[in-house]
Amino acid sequence: MIEQPHIIISGGGTGGHIFPAIAIADALKREMPDCKILFVGAKGRMEMEKVPAAGYEIVGLPVAGFQRRITLKNITFFFKLAASMWQSWRIIRRFKPLVAVGVGGYASGPVLRAASAKGVPILIQEQNSYPGVTNKILARKAAAICVAYPDMDRFFPKEKIVFTGNPVRSILSSNLEKNEGYKYFGLNPAFSTILVVGGSLGARSINQGLLCRIEELQGLPVQVLWQTGKYYYDDIEAAMAVKELENVKMMAFVKRMDLAYAIADVVVSRAGASTISELALLGKAAVLVPSPNVSEDHQTKNAMALVNVNAAVLVKDDLTDDNLLPEALRILNNDGLRAKLEKNVRVLARPAADRDIALEVMKIIDKKQTN
């Protein structure tokens, strides 16, 4: 390297964007210990807390999402976008990155646009099977586009696509961790375990679907580890207080997802790209409930990519009351089905995704420094 590489990583908003971004940063530091990384996120979003906790510097933009329904919030959208573009220009000018990486989320668009306009090469890390409008537009100027699903040349220039998979958190599963997991959560090693998560903030439909039929677990050798999300925890705790079920462990947020995955026999989850990558890496049978509140309905498309190869089961968001718990129990009670789902989802795993993306960043830097 001719000079200390400065790299910007932009995006965030949800754990599905933040954790892969941190994984890419960690891989870059392993490959280039002298590199300097600056994150750019959106003020008030999760990344402003999670990124510093991981040891990286972050700058926040006032950017926010455009609401698809008529609301007064859209009046301020364009002002926030203009302010974010101006700040992005300043960040690029002062930090002087050799490459800018976008992982999706509100901040990614303004930063990558500003970087491209300044002649800074950009790399897009597209996590979903159906990209958003911003990435489709930015793809024309990208030096490389790292994807996690096949056939993405439907959306992006074929010559720019690199199939890397999605980076995931460090989530190794072993017998030792499994035993530790039962102790950590206070659960019974003799029972089968359903892990229920609705993303980092929780999911109302998943919570409601489980709550309305939870009494069907009475007397079964089945236990539930349930991440409710902080917004729903108090209401669910109050509702569960009268049900007297000892085989349900509720938590607002599960900090030790490695241990939660280790003990899970079946996972009930949204169909975010990072979650699917984690399920593939660990070979977990899953009931996927795609969120209907995401752009281009990309979670349904993510889930169908698994369903079409018999690697997961899908329950529609508006059918959780009837189908969520029955589908989870169906998988638990059918060893052949569970084994098939576990085997098929493992085929989709890309355990070296973080390093592969880091190497693509390094190729861009090498090319820029030698020109």
C-alpha positions as CSV (number, residue, x, y, z in Angstrom):
1,M,0.0,0.0,0.0
2,I,1.3,3.5,-0.9
3,E,-0.6,5.3,1.8
4,Q,-2.8,4.5,4.8
5,P,-6.1,3.5,3.2
6,H,-9.1,5.5,4.4
7,I,-12.4,3.6,3.9
8,I,-15.9,4.8,4.5
9,I,-18.7,2.3,5.3
10,S,-22.2,3.8,5.1
11,G,-25.6,2.6,6.0
12,G,-27.5,1.1,8.8
13,G,-30.9,1.5,10.4
14,T,-31.4,-2.1,11.4
15,G,-29.3,-4.9,12.8
16,G,-29.6,-6.5,9.3
17,H,-27.5,-3.7,7.9
18,I,-25.3,-2.9,10.9
19,F,-23.9,-6.3,11.8
20,P,-22.8,-7.1,8.3
21,A,-21.2,-3.6,8.1
22,I,-19.2,-4.2,11.3
23,A,-18.2,-7.7,10.0
24,I,-16.8,-6.1,6.8
25,A,-14.9,-3.6,8.9
26,D,-13.5,-6.3,11.1
27,A,-12.3,-8.2,8.1
28,L,-10.7,-5.1,6.6
29,K,-8.8,-4.5,9.8
30,R,-7.6,-8.1,9.7
31,E,-6.4,-7.8,6.1
32,M,-5.1,-4.2,6.4
33,P,-4.3,-3.4,10.0
34,D,-3.2,0.1,9.1
35,C,-6.4,1.1,7.4
36,K,-8.6,3.8,8.9
37,I,-12.4,3.2,8.8
38,L,-15.1,5.8,9.2
39,F,-18.8,4.8,9.5
40,V,-21.5,7.1,8.3
41,G,-25.0,6.4,9.6
42,A,-28.3,8.1,10.3
43,K,-28.8,10.1,13.5
44,G,-31.1,8.4,16.0
45,R,-30.8,5.0,14.5
46,M,-29.2,1.8,15.9
47,E,-25.8,2.3,14.2
48,M,-25.1,5.3,16.4
49,E,-24.9,3.0,19.4
50,K,-23.8,-0.3,17.9
51,V,-20.9,0.9,15.8
52,P,-19.0,2.8,18.6
53,A,-19.6,-0.3,20.8
54,A,-17.7,-2.3,18.2
55,G,-14.8,0.1,18.4
56,Y,-15.3,2.3,15.3
57,E,-15.9,6.0,14.7
58,I,-19.2,7.0,13.2
59,V,-20.7,10.3,11.9
60,G,-24.5,10.7,11.8
61,L,-26.5,12.3,9.1
62,P,-30.0,13.8,9.5
63,V,-31.4,11.7,6.7
64,A,-34.7,9.8,7.2
65,G,-36.9,7.5,5.1
66,F,-39.7,8.7,2.8
67,Q,-43.1,7.5,4.0
68,R,-45.2,5.7,1.4
69,R,-48.4,7.1,3.0
70,I,-49.4,10.7,3.2
71,T,-47.9,12.2,6.3
72,L,-46.4,15.5,7.5
73,K,-43.0,13.8,8.0
74,N,-42.6,13.8,4.2
75,I,-42.4,17.6,4.3
76,T,-39.1,17.5,6.2
77,F,-37.8,14.6,4.1
78,F,-36.4,16.7,1.3
79,F,-34.8,19.2,3.8
80,K,-33.1,16.3,5.6
81,L,-31.9,14.8,2.4
82,A,-30.4,18.1,1.2
83,A,-28.7,18.6,4.5
84,S,-27.4,15.0,4.4
85,M,-26.0,15.4,0.9
86,W,-24.2,18.6,1.9
87,Q,-22.7,16.9,5.0
88,S,-21.7,13.9,2.9
89,W,-19.8,16.2,0.6
90,R,-17.9,17.6,3.6
91,I,-17.2,14.1,5.0
92,I,-15.7,13.0,1.7
93,R,-13.6,16.1,1.3
94,R,-12.2,15.9,4.8
95,F,-11.7,12.2,5.3
96,K,-10.5,11.6,1.7
97,P,-11.5,7.9,1.4
98,L,-10.0,5.7,-1.2
99,V,-13.2,3.7,-1.4
100,A,-16.8,4.0,0.0
101,V,-18.8,0.9,0.8
102,G,-22.6,1.0,1.1
103,V,-24.5,-1.7,3.0
104,G,-28.0,-0.2,2.6
105,G,-30.0,2.0,4.9
106,Y,-30.9,5.7,4.9
107,A,-27.3,7.0,5.0
108,S,-26.0,4.9,2.2
109,G,-27.6,6.8,-0.7
110,P,-26.3,10.3,0.1
111,V,-22.8,9.1,1.0
112,L,-22.3,6.9,-2.1
113,R,-23.7,9.6,-4.4
114,A,-21.3,12.2,-2.9
115,A,-18.4,9.8,-3.1
116,S,-19.1,8.9,-6.7
117,A,-19.4,12.6,-7.7
118,K,-16.0,13.2,-6.1
119,G,-14.4,10.4,-8.1
120,V,-14.2,8.0,-5.1
121,P,-14.9,4.4,-6.2
122,I,-17.9,2.8,-4.5
123,L,-18.7,-0.8,-3.6
124,I,-22.3,-1.8,-3.0
125,Q,-23.0,-4.7,-0.7
126,E,-26.6,-5.8,-1.7
127,Q,-27.9,-8.1,1.0
128,N,-31.3,-9.0,-0.5
129,S,-32.6,-11.0,-3.4
130,Y,-34.4,-7.9,-4.7
131,P,-32.5,-4.6,-4.5
132,G,-33.9,-1.3,-3.5
133,V,-34.3,1.6,-5.9
134,T,-31.2,3.5,-4.5
135,N,-28.8,0.5,-5.2
136,K,-30.3,0.0,-8.7
137,I,-29.4,3.7,-9.5
138,L,-26.0,3.6,-7.8
139,A,-25.1,0.3,-9.6
140,R,-24.3,2.2,-12.8
141,K,-21.4,4.0,-11.0
142,A,-20.2,1.1,-8.7
143,A,-16.8,-0.4,-9.1
144,A,-18.1,-3.7,-7.7
145,I,-21.5,-5.1,-6.4
146,C,-21.3,-7.9,-3.8
147,V,-24.4,-10.0,-3.8
148,A,-25.8,-12.9,-1.7
149,Y,-28.2,-14.5,-4.2
150,P,-27.8,-15.9,-7.7
151,D,-29.3,-14.3,-10.9
152,M,-28.8,-10.7,-9.7
153,D,-27.8,-9.7,-13.2
154,R,-31.5,-9.1,-13.6
155,F,-30.9,-5.9,-11.7
156,F,-27.2,-5.1,-11.9
157,P,-24.5,-5.1,-14.7
158,K,-23.2,-8.6,-14.9
159,E,-19.6,-7.7,-15.1
160,K,-19.7,-5.8,-11.8
161,I,-21.3,-8.6,-9.7
162,V,-19.3,-10.6,-7.2
163,F,-21.1,-13.5,-5.5
164,T,-19.9,-13.2,-1.9
165,G,-22.9,-14.0,0.3
166,N,-23.8,-11.8,3.3
167,P,-21.4,-11.3,6.3
168,V,-22.8,-12.4,9.6
169,R,-22.0,-12.0,13.3
170,S,-19.7,-14.5,15.0
171,I,-22.2,-17.2,15.7
172,L,-20.4,-20.6,16.1
173,S,-22.5,-23.6,17.3
174,S,-21.0,-26.5,19.3
175,N,-22.0,-29.0,21.9
176,L,-20.1,-26.9,24.5
177,E,-22.1,-23.8,23.5
178,K,-25.3,-25.8,23.5
179,N,-24.8,-26.8,27.1
180,E,-23.7,-23.3,28.0
181,G,-26.9,-22.0,26.3
182,Y,-29.3,-24.0,28.3
183,K,-27.6,-22.8,31.5
184,Y,-27.4,-19.2,30.3
185,F,-31.2,-19.0,29.5
186,G,-32.3,-21.3,32.3
187,L,-33.9,-23.8,29.9
188,N,-34.3,-27.6,30.0
189,P,-31.8,-29.6,27.9
190,A,-34.3,-32.4,27.7
191,F,-36.9,-30.3,25.8
192,S,-36.9,-29.3,22.2
193,T,-36.4,-25.5,21.7
194,I,-38.2,-23.0,19.5
195,L,-36.3,-19.8,19.1
196,V,-38.6,-16.9,18.2
197,V,-37.2,-13.6,17.0
198,G,-38.8,-10.7,15.2
199,G,-35.7,-8.7,14.4
200,S,-33.8,-6.4,16.8
201,L,-37.0,-4.4,17.5
202,G,-39.5,-7.2,17.6
203,A,-42.5,-8.0,15.3
204,R,-46.1,-7.5,16.3
205,S,-47.5,-10.2,14.1
206,I,-45.0,-12.9,15.2
207,N,-45.6,-12.0,18.9
208,Q,-49.4,-12.0,18.5
209,G,-49.3,-15.3,16.5
210,L,-47.3,-17.0,19.3
211,L,-49.3,-15.4,22.1
212,C,-52.7,-16.5,20.9
213,R,-51.8,-20.2,20.8
214,I,-49.0,-20.4,23.4
215,E,-51.2,-22.5,25.8
216,E,-51.0,-25.4,23.3
217,L,-47.5,-26.0,24.6
218,Q,-48.9,-26.9,28.0
219,G,-47.6,-30.4,28.9
220,L,-45.4,-30.7,25.8
221,P,-41.6,-31.4,26.0
222,V,-41.1,-28.2,24.1
223,Q,-39.8,-24.8,25.3
224,V,-39.7,-21.4,23.7
225,L,-37.0,-18.8,23.8
226,W,-38.8,-15.6,22.8
227,Q,-37.2,-12.3,21.9
228,T,-40.2,-9.9,22.0
229,G,-38.6,-6.6,21.2
230,K,-38.5,-3.8,23.8
231,Y,-41.6,-2.1,22.5
232,Y,-43.7,-5.3,23.1
233,Y,-42.2,-6.8,26.1
234,D,-44.3,-5.2,28.9
235,D,-47.6,-6.1,27.2
236,I,-46.6,-9.6,26.5
237,E,-45.2,-10.1,30.0
238,A,-48.6,-9.0,31.4
239,A,-50.5,-11.3,29.1
240,M,-48.2,-14.3,29.9
241,A,-48.5,-13.7,33.7
242,V,-51.9,-15.3,33.8
243,K,-51.0,-18.3,31.6
244,E,-48.6,-20.0,34.1
245,L,-46.4,-21.6,31.5
246,E,-43.0,-22.6,32.8
247,N,-41.6,-23.6,29.4
248,V,-41.5,-20.1,27.9
249,K,-38.5,-17.7,28.4
250,M,-39.2,-14.2,27.3
251,M,-36.6,-11.5,26.8
252,A,-36.9,-8.0,25.3
253,F,-33.6,-8.5,23.5
254,V,-31.3,-11.5,23.3
255,K,-27.7,-10.4,23.6
256,R,-26.2,-13.9,23.3
257,M,-27.6,-14.9,19.9
258,D,-24.7,-17.4,19.6
259,L,-26.1,-19.3,22.5
260,A,-29.7,-18.8,21.4
261,Y,-28.9,-20.3,18.0
262,A,-26.9,-23.1,19.6
263,I,-29.9,-24.5,21.5
264,A,-32.6,-23.8,18.8
265,D,-34.1,-26.8,17.1
266,V,-36.4,-24.6,15.1
267,V,-36.2,-20.8,14.5
268,V,-39.2,-18.5,13.9
269,S,-38.0,-15.3,12.3
270,R,-38.5,-12.5,9.9
271,A,-36.8,-13.0,6.5
272,G,-34.1,-10.3,6.6
273,A,-31.0,-11.0,4.6
274,S,-28.6,-11.2,7.5
275,T,-30.9,-13.6,9.5
276,I,-31.2,-15.9,6.5
277,S,-27.4,-15.9,6.1
278,E,-27.1,-16.8,9.8
279,L,-29.6,-19.6,9.4
280,A,-27.7,-20.9,6.4
281,L,-24.3,-20.8,8.1
282,L,-25.7,-22.7,11.2
283,G,-28.0,-25.0,9.3
284,K,-31.1,-24.2,11.2
285,A,-34.6,-25.2,10.2
286,A,-36.8,-22.1,10.1
287,V,-40.3,-20.8,9.8
288,L,-40.0,-17.4,8.0
289,V,-42.6,-14.7,8.4
290,P,-41.6,-11.9,5.9
291,S,-42.4,-8.4,7.0
292,P,-44.9,-6.6,4.7
293,N,-43.5,-3.2,5.7
294,V,-40.3,-3.2,3.7
295,S,-39.5,-1.7,0.3
296,E,-40.2,-3.8,-2.7
297,D,-41.5,-6.6,-0.4
298,H,-37.9,-7.9,-0.4
299,Q,-38.3,-10.1,2.6
300,T,-40.9,-12.3,0.8
301,K,-38.5,-12.6,-2.1
302,N,-35.7,-13.5,0.3
303,A,-37.9,-16.2,2.0
304,M,-39.1,-17.6,-1.4
305,A,-35.5,-18.1,-2.4
306,L,-35.3,-20.6,0.4
307,V,-38.8,-22.0,0.1
308,N,-38.2,-22.8,-3.6
309,V,-35.3,-25.1,-2.7
310,N,-37.0,-26.7,0.4
311,A,-34.7,-24.9,2.8
312,A,-37.4,-23.1,4.9
313,V,-41.2,-22.9,5.6
314,L,-43.0,-19.6,5.0
315,V,-46.0,-18.2,7.0
316,K,-47.6,-15.1,5.7
317,D,-47.6,-12.1,8.1
318,D,-51.5,-12.0,8.3
319,L,-51.7,-15.7,9.0
320,T,-49.5,-16.1,12.0
321,D,-52.5,-16.6,14.4
322,D,-53.5,-19.7,12.6
323,N,-50.2,-21.1,11.2
324,L,-47.1,-19.9,13.1
325,L,-47.0,-22.2,16.1
326,P,-48.5,-25.2,14.2
327,E,-45.8,-24.9,11.5
328,A,-43.0,-24.7,14.1
329,L,-44.4,-27.8,15.9
330,R,-44.8,-29.7,12.6
331,I,-41.1,-29.3,11.9
332,L,-40.2,-30.3,15.5
333,N,-42.3,-33.4,15.3
334,N,-41.0,-34.5,11.9
335,D,-37.3,-35.5,12.1
336,G,-37.1,-36.1,8.3
337,L,-38.6,-32.7,7.4
338,R,-36.3,-30.9,9.9
339,A,-33.2,-32.8,8.6
340,K,-34.1,-31.9,5.0
341,L,-34.5,-28.2,5.8
342,E,-31.2,-28.1,7.7
343,K,-29.4,-29.8,4.9
344,N,-30.8,-27.6,2.2
345,V,-30.3,-24.3,3.9
346,R,-26.6,-25.2,4.6
347,V,-26.0,-25.2,0.8
348,L,-26.6,-21.5,0.8
349,A,-24.0,-20.7,3.4
350,R,-21.0,-18.4,2.6
351,P,-18.9,-18.5,5.7
352,A,-16.1,-16.3,4.2
353,A,-18.3,-13.5,3.0
354,D,-16.7,-10.8,5.2
355,R,-13.2,-11.6,4.0
356,D,-14.4,-11.9,0.3
357,I,-15.9,-8.5,0.5
358,A,-12.8,-7.1,2.2
359,L,-10.7,-8.5,-0.7
360,E,-12.9,-6.8,-3.2
361,V,-12.4,-3.5,-1.4
362,M,-8.6,-4.1,-1.4
363,K,-8.7,-4.7,-5.2
364,I,-10.4,-1.4,-5.7
365,I,-7.8,0.4,-3.5
366,D,-4.9,-1.3,-5.3
367,K,-6.3,-0.3,-8.7
368,K,-6.8,3.3,-7.5
369,Q,-3.3,3.6,-5.9
370,T,-1.5,2.2,-9.0
371,N,-3.3,4.5,-11.5
